[in-house]
């Protein structure tokens, strides 16, 4: 299993909207950065990720699971852009702000800290564990909880 971070402005697509999509999940569309697209190509069904509210809130607010591997982005012209489907697993009890992440020495090398503009990015397992702990979520539960129906 690998770990990821998906960024969205809550006024465009919020974690609450992601939860409302249910177990099937929804396409993570609109990514127009080759690096982020390439990360989605690496994803496998079952990989876990953080749902991060950018700009408004700037915090990790939920856990998601990849529910479909990379496929053509239905919102993109042509075939250059791909996306994965993700489904909400659970909310993070105490959202973990970007400020708190930057203040945590163990997270100093995190992509979010060093390249905050990338909308889809990898997360190291130790980073995933630490952010879950900071958010009041058992890391093992975050890794293994089923996607709610």
PETACOR-V828220 format. One record per backbone hydrogen bond with DSSP energy under -0.5 kcal/mol. NH is the residue of the N-H (numbers start at 1). CO is the residue of the C=O. E is the energy in kcal/mol with one decimal. If there is no record, write none. Layout:
BEGIN
[[NH	CO	E] [NH	CO	E]]
END
This chain:
BEGIN
[[3	123	-0.6] [4	48	-1.5] [5	121	-2.2] [6	50	-2.9] [7	119	-2.6] [8	52	-2.5] [10	54	-0.6] [12	9	-1.9] [13	9	-2.7] [18	14	-2.0] [19	15	-2.7] [20	16	-1.9] [21	17	-0.8] [21	18	-1.0] [22	19	-1.9] [25	21	-0.5] [25	22	-0.9] [26	86	-2.2] [28	84	-3.0] [29	27	-1.2] [32	30	-0.5] [37	33	-2.7] [38	34	-2.6] [39	35	-2.0] [40	36	-1.9] [41	37	-1.7] [42	38	-0.9] [42	39	-0.8] [43	39	-0.7] [43	40	-0.8] [46	66	-2.7] [47	44	-2.4] [48	2	-1.6] [49	64	-2.4] [50	4	-2.5] [51	62	-2.7] [52	6	-3.1] [52	50	-0.6] [53	59	-2.7] [54	8	-1.8] [54	52	-0.7] [56	54	-3.7] [57	55	-0.9] [59	53	-1.4] [60	96	-2.8] [61	51	-2.8] [61	59	-0.6] [62	51	-1.3] [63	90	-3.2] [64	49	-2.7] [65	87	-2.7] [66	47	-2.7] [67	85	-2.6] [68	85	-1.3] [71	83	-2.3] [73	81	-2.3] [74	72	-0.5] [76	73	-1.7] [83	71	-2.7] [85	68	-1.7] [86	26	-2.5] [87	65	-2.5] [88	18	-0.5] [89	63	-3.2] [90	63	-1.3] [92	61	-2.5] [93	91	-0.6] [94	135	-2.2] [95	93	-0.5] [96	60	-1.8] [97	95	-0.7] [98	58	-2.6] [101	97	-2.3] [102	98	-2.8] [103	99	-1.4] [104	100	-0.7] [104	101	-1.0] [105	103	-0.7] [107	104	-2.2] [108	105	-1.7] [110	107	-1.6] [113	110	-0.8] [114	110	-1.6] [115	111	-3.3] [118	115	-1.5] [121	5	-2.0] [123	3	-2.3] [128	124	-2.5] [129	125	-2.6] [130	126	-2.4] [131	127	-2.5] [132	128	-2.2] [133	129	-2.3] [134	130	-2.5] [135	131	-1.9] [136	133	-1.5] [137	132	-2.9] [142	138	-2.2] [143	139	-1.8] [144	140	-2.0] [145	141	-2.8]]
END
